[in-house]
Amino acid sequence: MKRALLYLLKYLVGFGIAGLLIWLSFRQLSDQDLTDIKEALLRARFWLLLPVFLILFLSHWFRARRWRQLITPLGYKPSVAQLLCSLFIGYIGNQLVPRAGEIIRCTTVARTSKVPAEKVIGTMVAERAFDVVCLAVITTATFFIEYKYIESYFRDITRTAGEGIAGGRHWWLLLIAALVVIAAIWLIRKGRKLKWVQFLTRVWRGLLEGLSSINKVENKPLFLLNTVLIWVCYILSTWLGCFALAETEHLPVTTAVAMLVSGTFGIIIAPGGLGAYPAAIQKTLELYGLSGTIGLAAGWILWLAQFFFTIIFGLGAYLLINYFKQPLHEKQSVHSI
């Protein structure tokens, strides 16, 4: 009962955040802005998103191959097809409840390939730990490569906030800053005793343990190659998606990397990135001089492409998963060979 309530709370909070972000994105738009967004969507060349589907499929395939490398040292050899279907099914879960897809894909693998669920979950933690490191590296690199755009954006925000505080309009910023300082001092003194801080500590330790388990991978160069190819596919799919609009087709790959980084954080915030992903893309493209309406239209186009990809391939994987299911009389453990 408690677990069901927790999932319900995650569901409500996730979609509450998504709804709030959608409202914030549209509340300041004029009728003309809404008309511009509608016209941008109507003239979008959606057929150019077909290569995006192909690239996204390849990214999942490379991820399934990499995941298999983590499972193999445990004594089991599920097929790449089984893992690929499990990934697609899991991502449908992420569209409904944040991070629920991780559990779904692990239980799907356990059911179809006879790998103990707890071992599959361990490999998933290791994989996600490595993804966190990769995202941190790409985010840091993007910050330095695109610093001139990011720096000017934050300079404008700082100047606007400073003028607002001096004029008495943004006094609440000082209040927030004071509350942050007080909260930081309180956490330093009492933080170790708080349950949620202890939970975050356990998560951090789990990430470290997950990273250390990668040492057991037999072919480390292949593992790194699959990782690089995953992120290359992510970047390419974002960049190719920009060609759907005439206003964004000129954007370089470096801009696509910045969009990928911001969009990834948007996906983390809300279920499937609903509301958060388009808003993140909008703010990113504004850094490069594009209008907010075009940025929002581009964000929704990219999000819809990923959403329909997830639904189509997820449902297809659900129908095919039993075809790839390991028969009971076949042994998956390499120890039995």
Secondary structure, 3 states (H helix, E strand, C coil): CHHHHHHHHHHHHHHHHHHHHHHHHHHCCCHHHHHHHHHHHHCCCHHHHHHHHHHHHHHHHHHHHHHHHHHHHHCECCCHHHHHHHHHHHHHHHHHCCCHHHHHHHHHHHHHHCCCHHHHHHHHHHHHHHHHHHHHHHHHHHHHHCHHHHHHHHHHHHHHHHHHHHCCCCHHHHHHHHHHHHHHHHHHHHHHHCHHHHHHHHHHHHHHHHHHHHHHCCCHHHHHHHHHHHHHHHHHHHHHHHHHCCCCCCCCHHHHHHHHHHHHHHHHHCHHHCCHHHHHHHHHHHHCCCCHHHHHHHHHHHHHHHHHHHHHHHHHHHHHCCCCCCCCCCCCEHHHC
